[in-house]
Amino acid sequence: MTSSKHWDIFCCVVDNYGDIGVTWRLAKQLADEHGISVKLWVDDLNSFKHILPNLDPTLEQQTINDITIIHWNDYTPQHWRAGETLIEAFACELPPTIIQQLSAAKTEAPVWINLEYLSAENWIDDCHGLISMHHSGARKYFYFPGFSEKSGGLICENHQLQRSINQHNNRQEFLKQFNIELTENKTKVISVFSYESAVLTDLCQYWIKQDQETHLLVPFGRSLNSLLPIFNTQLNTVNEGDSFKAGNLHMHILAMTNQEGYDKLLACCDFNIVRGEDSFLRAQWAQKPFLWHIYPQEENTHIEKLSAFNNLYTKNLSAEASKAYQDVSLAFNQDLQNDIDKKWQNLQNVMEEIHNFGRIWPQNALNGSDLASRLVEFVKNR
């Protein structure tokens, strides 16, 4: 097997935008900031196109942002040629043809990495970087993104934090497209990119009755199933660009945008409700208060993962702020509708503290370096 200096990243699209969102950001950062030639293999180009509008789903291979994007199907891996590094994103299972080549290779085998899902759980520090011998005889490393110095780090491009600050400072211009005039203490702007949630529906009923105007900016997607009934409307009757009003609650339906557009949306809102790994991280880099609607798993294992992050995130907050944040987070993720209006109000009472904390949190979370930089160093040392 003759190798070259490129890196291969394989991605199966599971949750429409989460997995491909992470791998596309990683590919771009490796190319832009580290000068690495990247081939990105993706099994679902139609979903990918939602966050990369200039992608052509009909092409088997194309180059965008200096990254070679290949439609991963049953045939394309037969033409695979080993590079310096092979990343299997989120245990997506490499094709048998590639496994066969890896097992046959010796000195020219690439560094094979299984890029795991992000977690704040303590156990990942002990598992990060461990070797697993595949049954083919090839060696694979487990790479765990995380918030500690021992982990694989977090995806964050150079200058992203400053870019978010700049976008926030210009947010009035961005919000003009929705006819939102910001009035101090009388207008709140919230982005919603979540799964279905009964608690979200109840919060809408609460926002309708408040003196303060609440504007929801909602990318077209699953959260609308919980929002549209408030306005006596069904998903099959609405379009991107539609707006609705009930009491002091306004909802604006947005078209799905590219990643740069989503980053700007997060930076221009007062509060962000997000889902999936990519949006979860981008909400943190926006330096705004947010709630993470984590992907539900069997036996409530997602709640353990959520609680690990919440405990880490609120560790340096006051006891009152920590409790208020965790109460709303758990209620949202467990559909605990009892007293959600009271819990939300408790959160608003400490929002200034959480907002101020959000400005310093990214530096704490990054612990000196980002995922792409740590990954490049990891490969170099192997």
N, C-alpha and C positions, 0 to 999 in steps of 0.2 A: 504494500500500500504506500504510494507516494503522497506525501503531505505537502501542504502549502501554509502560508502564514495567516490565512483568514480564520475567523471564528464562525461556527455554526450555532444557531439558536433554533430549537424546535419548540413549537407552541400549538397545543390544541385549544380551541376556543370553547370554553365551558360556560362561562357566565356572560356571554355576549361581548362585554367590553373589559372586564377585569383582567383576565389572563393576558389577552393581547395588548391591553393598555400598558401593563407592566413590562412585557417583553419589548414592545416598540420603544418605550422610553429608554430602556436599557440599551437597546441596539443603537439608538440615536446618540446616547451619551458616549458609548464606547467608540463610535465613529468620530463624533465631533470633538471630544475632549482627550481621547487617547489614540486617535489615528489608526484605529483597528478596522480592517476590512471585515464586514459582517454579512453573512448570509442568513436571512430569517425565513424559516420554513413554517408556513401557517396553513392549517387545514380548512379554515372557513374565511375566505376573502370577503364574502358579503357582509359579515359582521364587522370585519376589520375596516371596511370602507366607511362605516359610520363615524369612525374617529380619524380616518385618513381619506378625505373626500376625493383626492386626485388619484386614488388607487383604482386600477381597472380589474375587476374580479374575473374577467374572461381570459386574462393572460396567465400563462403558466409561470412566467418569470418577468420581472420588471425591476427597474432601479429607481428608488426615490430617496432623496436625502443621502445619496451615496451608499445606500444599503440595498443589497440584492434581495428582493422579496420573491420567494418561490412558493407556488401553490403545492402544498404537501398532500399528495394522494398516493395511491398504491404504486405508481410507476416512477415518480420523480426520485425517490431515494436510490433507485438503481444506478443513477448517474452521480451519486454522492462521491466526493473526493475529500478525504480527511484534511482538516485544517489543524491549527495549533490547539484549538479548544473546541469542545462539543458540549453545549448546554442543553440539557433536557429540562425544559421549564415545567415545574409543578408535576413531576412524575408522569409526563405525558406518554411514556413508553415509545422508545425508538422502534422504527421498522426492523423486521428480522434481517433484511439485507444489510443494514448498517451494523447490527449486532454481529453478524457473521464476519464482516470486515474487521471490526474491533477485536474479535476473538483471534483472528488470524494475524493481527499486527503485533509487533514486538516493540522495537525501539522507536518506530515512527508513529505509534498510537497517540492520538490527541489526549489532552487532559479532559476527562469525561466528568462533567459536573451535573448533579441533580439539583437544580435551583428550587428550593422549597418555598412554601408560603411564609409570609411574614408573621411573626409572633413575638409577643412581649413575655412569653412564659420563660421561667428561669432555666428549664431543662435544655433549651436549645443551645445554650453556651457550651454544654458538655458534648453535644452531638455535632456541633458545627465543625466541618472539615474532616469528619471521620471517613475512613475508607471502607467501602463495601466491595467484596469480590463478587462480581456477577457470575452467574452459573456458566457463562461462556468462557470465563477465565480472565475477562477484562476487568480493570480496576475502575471504580467509580467513587467520586467524592460527594458527600452531602454538604450542601451550602445553605446555611440558614440565615436569611435576612433578619435583622433585629435591632434593638435599641441600645445594646450594651457594647462596650469596647471589644469584648470577646466574640461577638456575633459577626455576621457578614455585612452589617450596616444597612443603610436605607438609600433608595434611589432619590437623589437630589442633584440637579445640575448646578454647575457653577452659576452664580448670580441669580438663581431662582428666588431666593428670599428677598433680595433687593427689588427684583422685578415685581413681586407681589405687592410690595410697599408702593411702588410707582403706580401700579394699576389701581390700588385703593385710592391714592391721592387724586386720580382722574376719574373716579367712579361716577360722578354726576353726569359726565359726558356719556358713559356707557349706559346709564339708567334712563337717559332721555328716550331711547328707542321704545321703552315701555311706558312712557309718559309718567314716570315716577319723579316727583319733586320731593327732595329730601328736606324735611322739616325737623329740626332738632327735637328729640324726645317724642315726636308724633308720628314717625314713620319707621317701620322696621322691614328690612328686606331679607328674605330667607330663601336660599336655594334648597330644592328637594330632589334628590336622586336616590330613592330608596326602593325597597321591596314593598309589597302590600303591607298595610299596618292599620289595625283597628285604632291604635292609639293616635296615629296621624289624623284619622277621621275625627276623633274626639277633640284633638287640639284645634282643628279647624272650627269646630263649634264654639270653642273658647275664644279664638281670635275674632270670630264674627262679632262677638258682643263687646269687645274691648273698645275703649275710647281711641286708642292708638291704631293707626292704619297699619295693616300687615300685608305685604306684597310677597307672594310666593312665585319664584321663578323656577319652573319645572320642565326640565328636558323631557321630551316625549318618551314615555316608558311606563314601567309597571306601577310606579307610585300613583299614577293617574287613576288606577282602579280604586284607590282609597280616597281620592280627592274629588273626582267628578260627581259622585252621588250627592255631595254637599250642594252642588249646583243643579241637581236634578238632570244630569247629563250623562250620556253613555260614551264609552271610548270610541265606538265606531261612528260617532257623529261629530267628532271634533278634529281639528287640524292644527298643525304647527302654526303659531302666530295668533291663535284665538286667546281671548281674555274673558274672565268671568268675575262677577262681583256678588258678594252676599254680605250685607252689613258692612263692617270695616275690613273685610277680608277680600283681597284681590288676588286672582291667580292668572299667571301668564304662561302659556304653553310655548316652550322653546323648541326649535329644531335641534337635533343632535349636532354637536359641533366637533371640531378637531380638538386636540389636547390643549393647544394654546388658548383656544376660545374658552374651554372649560376652566382652565387656570384663572383666566380673567374673571369669569363669572364668580368663582369662589372668592377672589380678592375683593370684589365689588359688593358682596353681601355682608350683612351684619352677623348672620348665623348660617351655618351650612349643615344640612342633613345628607349624609353620603352613605354609599354602600360599596362593597368590594375593596380590594387591596389598593388599587391605583387611586381611586377617589379618596380613600381614607388617608393616604399619605399627602395627596395634594391639598386636602383641607388643612392639614397641619402646616404645610409650607405657606398657605394663605395667611397664617397667623391670626385666625379668627376662631371664635368659639364654634364648636361643631358637635354633632352626634354621629356615631358610627352605627349604621344598621348592618350588623354582621350577617354573613350568609348562614342560614340555619342548618344545623347538622343533627344527626340522630343522637339520642341520649343527651341532648343539651351540651355536647362538648364545645359548641361555639360560645356558650356562656362562660365557660372556664377561660377561653381565649380572650373574650371581651373583658372579663373581670381582671385578668392579668394586665391588660393595657390600662384599664381605668385606674387600677391601684397605682400603676407607675405614673400615669399622667397627673393624678390628683395628689401625689405624695407631698408636694410642696405647697399645696393650697391650704387655706384655713379649714378647720374641721367642718364649718358650716358650708363652705363652697364645695368641698369634697363630697359631702353627703348629698347636697342638692344636685350636683352633676351626676353622681352615680345613681341616684333615685330615678332621674329621668331616663338615663341610659338603659338601665335594667327594665324599666317600665316599657320603653319603646321596643326593646328586643324580646321581651317575654309577653307582649300584648297584655300588660297589666293596666287595665283602664281605670281602676279605682283611684280617685283623687288625682287624676293626671293634671287637672287644671291647677290644683294646689301645688303639686310638684313643679309644674312649669313656672308658676309664680315665684316659688322659692328659688328657682334657678335664676330668674330675672333679678331677684334681690341681690345676687352675688355676681351678676354678669360683668360688672366693671372689673372685679378682681380676676375673673377668668379671662376676660379680654386682654388685660395687661399681661397675664401669665402667658397667653398665646403668643405674645411677641418674643418672649425669651425661650419658649419651649423648643423650637427647632434646633437651636444650638445644643441644648441638653440632649435631644434625641439623636443628633448626628454623632456626638462623641468624637469629634475631630476629623472624621472622614466619611465619605459616602460609599454606597455599595459598589459602584463601578470601579472606583479607585481601589477598594479593598479586593475586589475580584481580580483586577489586573495583577495586583501584588501576589495574590494567592496563586494564580497560574504561573507567575514568574518563579515562585519558590518551589513549584513542582517540576 
